[in-house]
Amino acid sequence: MQALMQTLINSAPLLIAVLCVIAAIGIVRRVYRLARYFQLEGYENKRYFGWMRRQKREQRFVLGTVAALLLMFILFLGQSMLIGTLPPGSPPDTGTLGLFLFVGTGLIVLLVVLQPGDKQIKQAFKRTPRATRLLYLSMVISLSLPAYYGIMAILNALNGWKGDPIGQVYFGVMACLIALLITAAVLPLSNILLYPVEESVRQKFMRLAKGHLKATGAAVICITGSYGKTSTKHYLQHFLSTRFDSAMTPKSFNTLMGISRYVNESLADDPRLDYFIAEADAYFVGENASICQLVEPTIGMIMSVGPMHLERLGSMENVIKAQYEIIESLPPSGVGVFNGDDPLVWAMAERGHPQTRLIVTRTGLTGATLEALNIQHTAEGVRFTARDNRTGETRDFAAPLYGETNITNILMAAAVGLHLGIPLRDLAERSATLQPAEHRMVRRVFPDGTVVIDDAYSANPVGTKAALEVLKLHTQGKRRIVISSGMFELGEASESENHKLGENMAESATDVILIGHKQAQPICAGLSQKGFPPDRVHVVESLEDAINIYRGFIESGDTLLMLTDLPDVYAA
């Protein structure tokens, strides 16, 4: 018995070291996973904590870790009370030591194995220099406790066990549990610690971008709005490329650092450019102003004002203020282009800056520069007559694009083209070869006659309504199927807007598949209010589940609309 007790005491340091290694593996996995969400939330501490509050699995993990800490504390307290009843100099109780090792091992292994994971990942962690710095510092901080106790345990094993073995086992286990608990808070802490470094890098990066852009000699066209930015950017580039050397920010590179990155990586070696088209988006008031300080636009385009990013900006007043920063930045000789069909955008045009203001309309607005008449929506695309009200010239446009919003997008791009000297006739001809931007009302017809409309990036009330109107045109099959996860970042308007989305679905679709039970609730309420058959509504947890459902009943000639996508930060 004495030999067994001594063996347990002697092996305790190595067992502590093993526990620290197990905890370290769990911490590395956890930091890497959480770093991806921190990146998706734009490296913003406030938004990251908001994401954490929405995650029930994260809350359960934190509560479980706290419960494990309390259990170990209670055991230690009980052991301390027991020691008080023993004669001085009594040897360590091997039963208590074994209990601490058994319970501590079980708790740590259980937490490491059961920590939250991801079923599917749409946006992988991008190992940018900033992300790498944040990741490594967070790893160092998070691993410091288990590393310290693990190293001390190994040194104890090499030099002979000294001190209270039960106490050292207890503190080793507690260190691992505390490290697992605080891992979620280490990323924001590292973000704060790295702020001076990141700000220095950011300023250097922007100075380089500003110099490279000036070296091209390009006049800059800046586009902003709650929706329609990316599509209009693509259409404008399509129009300008016939006559000018022009470039545009790719995909949704629409932040200050995103634009800087594109300029530094793609325009540094460009000798000359006529025009550079920059898409700008704002998550806070002042961001668009910073973008304009970087690119110095001479033409500014305001597409729309809506509740997109309302959750971040806080109010519609801030949305308007953020967008108008593009117009405020223009010189008096600059040009403002406005969507007159949006009352809030029209109000910006009426402020009187800059002196040259171009206004487009598809609803017959008085005072518009360019308007669309005789609008037709077909399964093949949109047709309309564009009239330049300054000259009276008219031309027929036909584009393989869909929805009312795309007519506005074409008009906005055409208005800039006209201002830059491209004849309306040429713009009309080029419209026939316009292509939708990725995941924005992209229509594909498969050999069996099945039609798929990919509008996964249409996460706004106007865009979703337009997409459903397009779906309604497809009557050749038995079913019109919608897959949607609802709309996000709408702030207080989220529930009411998703309820309206459900009502609109009821008028256009025969079958609805919703992704995410929580997000589906207001949509289901809207569907129910319109009397939509409940047996035609399916609620699932992932896109993979949704695909499995529609594959079970889709037939030749049916139409499937992929309407909005579930962001990873809401899917986790």
N, C-alpha and C positions, 0 to 999 in steps of 0.2 A: 504493500500500500504506500509505504514511504517512497519507494522507487517510482511508482506511478505518479505520485504528487510532484516529485521533483522533475519528472519528464514533462508533465504538463506545464510546470513553471518555466522550464528551460525552452520549451517550444513556443511559448506565448509570444515572444518578440517576432518570430518568423510569421506567426499567424496574423499578428497586427500588420506586418509589412504586406502580407498577401491581401488583407482587407483594404489597405490603402491603395494597392494596385487596382483591385476591383472597383473601388470608388472612383479612382482616377479615370478608368475606362468609361464609366458611366458619365463622369463630368465632361470628358472630351466629347462624347456623343451629344450630350445635352447642350453644351456651349455651341457646337457646330450647328445643331438644329435651330437653336434660338437665334443665332447670328443671321440665319437666312431670313427669319421674320423681321429681325431688326433692320436688315437691309431693305426688305419689301416695304417697311414703314418709313423709308426715307431717312434712316439714321436719326429719327426724332424720338427722344425719350418719352415724351408725352403720348405719342401715338402707339409706341411699343407697349407702354403700360396699359393703354386702352385695349390693345389686342389681348394682353394677358388677362384683363378683367373679363373678356368675352369667352375665354377658353375654360370650360368646365373641367376638362382633363388636367389642365395646368393647376387649377384650384385644388382638385383632388390630390394631385401629387404634392403640392405644398402642405396641405392639411395632413396627408399621410406622413410626410417627413417630420412635421411638428409633433405628431402623435408618437413617432419613433423616438424622438428626442425626449419627450415626456416620459415614455416607458423606461428608457435608459436612466433618466434622472431618478425616477421612483425606485428602480432597482438599486442604484447607487446609494440613495438615501436609506433604504432598508438595510443595505450592507453596512453602512456607517453606523446605524443604530445597533446592529448585531455586534460589531467590533467593540462598541462601548461596553458590552456585557462580558467580554472575554478578558482573561488575565493578561497583563502586560507581557509583551514578548511572544505572544502566541503566533505560530506560523500561519501563513495565508491559507484560507479555507479553499481547498481545491474544488469543492462543489460550487462555491460562489464564482470562482474563477472560470470554471467550465460553463456555468450558466451565462456569465457575461460574454464569453467567447461565442457560445451557441446563439444566444439572442442577437448579439451584435452582428454576427455573420449573416444570420437569417434576415435581419432588417436591411442591411446594406445590399445584399444580393437581391432581395425582393424589390427594393426601390430602383436598383439599376436595371433589372429586367422589366419592371412594370412602368418605367418612366414613359411619358407620352412620345409617340412616334407619328409618322405621317403615312397614310395609306397610299397617297399618290402625290407627286410633286409636279406642278406645271411650270414653275419658275425656279430653276436651280440656283443655288448660291453662286454668285459671281465673284471670283477671286480677284477683285480689283486691288490695287495697292492700298486703298483706304480700308477695304474690307479685311485684307490680310493683316494690317496693323491692328485693327480692332480685335480680330480673332485671336491673334497671338498674345496681346496684352490680357485679354479676358481669360485665356487659358492659363497664363502665368499666375494671375490673381486667384483664379478658382482652384488651381492645383496646389497652391502654397501650403495650405493646412495639411492635406493628406501627404504631400511630399515631405514636409517637416517631420511628421510623426512616423512616416514610413522609414525615413533615413535614421531617425533616432532609435527606432526599433531594431534596425539592422545593426547599428553600432552597439546596442545593448547585447544583441546576440553574439557579437564578436568579442566583446569585452567582459562578458559575464553579466547576468541580470542583477541589477541593483535597484533598490527601492521597493515600493509597493507594487507588485505585479497586477493586482486587481485594479488599483487606481490608474496605472498606465494603460491597461486594456480599456478601461472606461473612457479615459480621455482620448485615446486613439479612435475608438468607435464614434465618440461625440464629434471629434474633428471631421471625420468623414461625413457624418450626417449633416453637420453645419455647412460643410462645403457644398453638398448636394442641394441644401436648402437655398443658399445665397446665390447660386449660379445664375438664376434668372435676373438678379439685380446687378450682377457684375458687368454685363454689357453696357447698360446706361452709365455706370461708374467709369468704365474704360472710355466711353464716348466723351465724357466730361474731361477726363485726364488728357485725352488726345486732342482736345479742341485747339490749343495753340499750334500744334503741329499741322492739323488739318486746315486751319485758317491760312497758315503760311503757304501750304501746298496749293490751296485754292486760289490765293491771290497770284501766285506765280503762274498757275495754269491759265488764269484769265488774262493776265498780261500777255502771255504768249499767243493766246487765241486772238486777242484784239490786234496784235501786231500782224499776225498771219492774214487776218481778214482785211485789214487796211492794205496790205501788200497786193491783194488781188484786185483792188480798185472797184470791187463790186458795190452796187447800190443794193441796200438791204430792204426786203419786204418782210414785215413781221405780221404773223397771223395769230389771233387769239380768239377765245370764245369757249362757251361751255360744251359745245359739240360742233362738229363739222370742220374742225381745224385740219385734221390729217387728210381727209378726202380733198378739201379745197387746195391744200398744198400740192397734192399730187396732180390735180387738174391744172393748176397754174403752171407747174413745171412742164406739163405736157404741152400747154399752149406756148410757153416762152421758148421751149427748146427748138421750135421751128426757125426762129430768127436770132436767138441770142445764146451766148455761153452762160448757162445758169446752173446752179446747184441748190439742193435743198437738204435740210436735216432729215435723216432717215427715220423710218418707223415713227415712234413716238418720242424721239429725242427732243423734249420740249422744256427741259429745265435749264437753269443757268450752267450747271456743270455738264449736262448732256450736250448742250450746244457747243460749249468750250471744247469738250472732248472731240466732237465731230470735226470742228474747225482745225484743231491741232493735228488730228490723225489724217484728215482727208484733203485739207486745203493748204497745208503748209508748203507743198511743192507746186501748187497751181499758179502759173505765172499771171494770168489775167482771168477775170470773170466779169460778166456784165451785171448779173443779178444773183443774189443769194437769198433764198426763201427760208426764213426761220419760223418754225412753229413754237409758240410760247404758251406755257400753262402756268398757273399760279396756285400754290397751296397756301399762300399767305399774302397779305397786302404788302407790297414793296418788292415782291419777287419779279414781276414783269418789268418794274422800273429798273431793277438790276440787270435784267436781260437786255433792256434797251441801252443801258450805259455801255454794255459790252458790244452790241452789234450796231448801234446808232442807225435805226431804220429811217428811211425817207418815205416809205409807204406803210401804212398801218391798216390792218383789216380786222373788223370786229364781226364775228360770225353770229353769236347768240349769247343770251344771258339766261341761265337756268340753274337749277339746284345742284348741279354736279359740284362736288367738293365742298358742298355747304357744311358738311361735318367738320371740315378743316378750316374753312374761312369764317364760319360762325354766323353769318347773316347775308341776306341778298344784297344789302348795302355794301358789304365788303367785297362781294363778287363783282358788283358794278365798279367799285373803286379800283379793284385789282386790274380789271380789263381795260378801264379807261387810261391806265398808266401808259399803255401802248400809244394812244392818241396824244396824250400830254407830252410824250417824248419827241413827237415829230416837230421838225422845224416849221416856221410859218409857211415856207415854200413846199412843205411836204403834202402828201395826199392821204386822206382818210377814206376808207371804203367800208360802207355800213350795210347790214341786212335790214332794210326798212320794214320788213314784215314782223320783226321783233320790236314791240313797243319800247322796251328798255334800251335797245340798241339805237332805235330812232331818236330817243331822247338824248343819247350821246351825240348824235350828229347835229342836233339842234343847239348844242352848246357853242357851235361856231368855230371850232378849231379842228383842223387847220383851214386855211382859206379855201383850198380845193377839196371838196367832199363829194364822193360818188356814192349814190344810193341805189340799191337794186330791190326789185319787188317781183313777186309772182302772184300778188293779190290785187293789183291795180292801184297801188298807193300813189296818190298825187304828189308830184315833185320828184319822182324817181328818175335816175339817170338811165338805167337799163331795166327793162321789164320783160317778163315772160307772158305770152298770150297763147290762147288755143292749146292749153296743156292737155296732153293725153298720156295715160298710163296703160301700158300693155305688158304682157308676159315677156316681151322682147326688150323692154326698156321704156324710156321717156321720150316724148316728142313735144316740142313747143316752138313758138315763133318768138325770137328775141327782137326787141325794138329799142334802138338807141334814140331816146326822146330828145336828144340835142340836135340830131340830124334828120330824124324820121326814118332812117334806114331800118329795114327789117330783114331777117334771115331765119330760115328754118333750121332748127337744131334737132338732131336725133342721136341719142347716146344709149349704149347698152348698160344703163344704170337704172336704179329703182328708187322710188319714193320721192315725196315732195321736197324733203331736205336736200336731195341731190340736185334738184333744179336750182335751189338757192346757191348751192356750192358751185355749180357751173356758172351761174350769173356772176357771182363774186369774182371768180377767176377770170371770166371774160371781161368784166369791167376793168380790171387791172391791165389785161392784154390790150384792150382798146386804148387806154390811157397811154400805154407805151408804144402805140403806133401800129399794132397788128389789126388789119381790117376785119370787120365783123364777118365778112365772107369767109376768110381764112379760119377764123375761130369756129364757125359753123362746120366747116369741113373737118377740122381736127376733132370736133366733139364726137364724131362717129367712131373714133378709135380710142376714146377714153376708157380706162379700166378702173374698176373699184379698188380702193386701198384694201390691204389685207384684212380679212375678217369684218369687212364693212359692206354688207349687202352684196356678197359675192354669190352669184347664181350659177349652179352647175346642173346640167341635164345629163343623166347617165344613160347608157345604151338601152336599159329596160324602160326608159321613160320616167323614172323617178327623178324628181327635182329636189335639190338641196340648196337652201339659201343660207349662207354663212354670214350671220350678223352678230357674231359672238362679242364684238367690241362695242355694240350699241347699248351702252349702259346709262341711257338718259331717257326721260319721258317722251320727248319729241321723236327721238330715233326709234324707240321701241314701237311707238304708235305707227310711224311710217312703215316700219318693217311688217307689222301686222296687216296694214292696208295692202301691201304688196302680196302677202300670203293670200289674201282674200281674192286676188285676181286669178289664182291657180285653181280652177274648178274642174280640171280634166280627170282627176282621180277621185277615189272614194274618200280619202282622208287628207286633212291638212293638219300636220302634227307640229306642235311647238315644244322645243326643249329650252327651258329657261331657269336661271337661278335668281331672277329678280334684279333689282337695282340697288346699288350701294352708295355710301358716302353722301346721302341726301339729307342727313341731319334729321330735324324734326319732321321733315316732309316725307321721310322714308316710308312710313306705314301707309299714308294716304296715297302716295304715288304708286306704290306696289299694289294697293287695292284697285286703283284705276287700271293698272296693267292687267289685273285679272279680269276686269270688266271688258277691256279691249280684246283680250284673248277669247273671251266667250263669244264675241261677235265675228271672229275671224277663223278660229280653229275648230276642228272636230275632236282633237285629242291633245291633251296637255301633259307634259312630263316635267316636273319641277325638281330641282336639285337643292337639297338642304331643307330639313324640316322646319327650322326656325324661320328662314327667309320665305318659306312657302305659305306661311299662315295668312298674311294679308292678301296674297294673290288668290289663295283658295277662297277667302271670304268674298273677294270681288267676283270670282267665277260663280260662286253659289248665289250671290245676289242677282246675277243675270240668268239664273236657272240652268247653268251648265250641268250636264249629267255627271254626277259624282263618280260613276264607274268609268268615265273617260279621263279622269284625273289620276295621275300616278306621282307619288312623292318618293324620291330616292335620295341617297346620300352622296352619290358620285356620278360623274359623267359616264363612267364605265357601266354603272347600273342602268343609267338612262338609255344607253346604246343597246344593252341587252333587251330592254323592254320594247323599244320601237322595232327592233329587228324581228320581234315575234309577230308583228301584225302589218308591217308596211308592205305594200303591194306595188306592182308596176303602175306608174302614172301618179302615185301619191306625191305629196310635197312635204318636205321636212324643213322647218325653220329653226336654225340654231340661234336663239335670241338671248344675248348676254351670256357671260361666262362667270363662273364662281371663282373669285380671286382666292389665292392660297391663304391669305390672312383671314378670310371668312370661312374657309373650308376646314381649317385645322381644328 
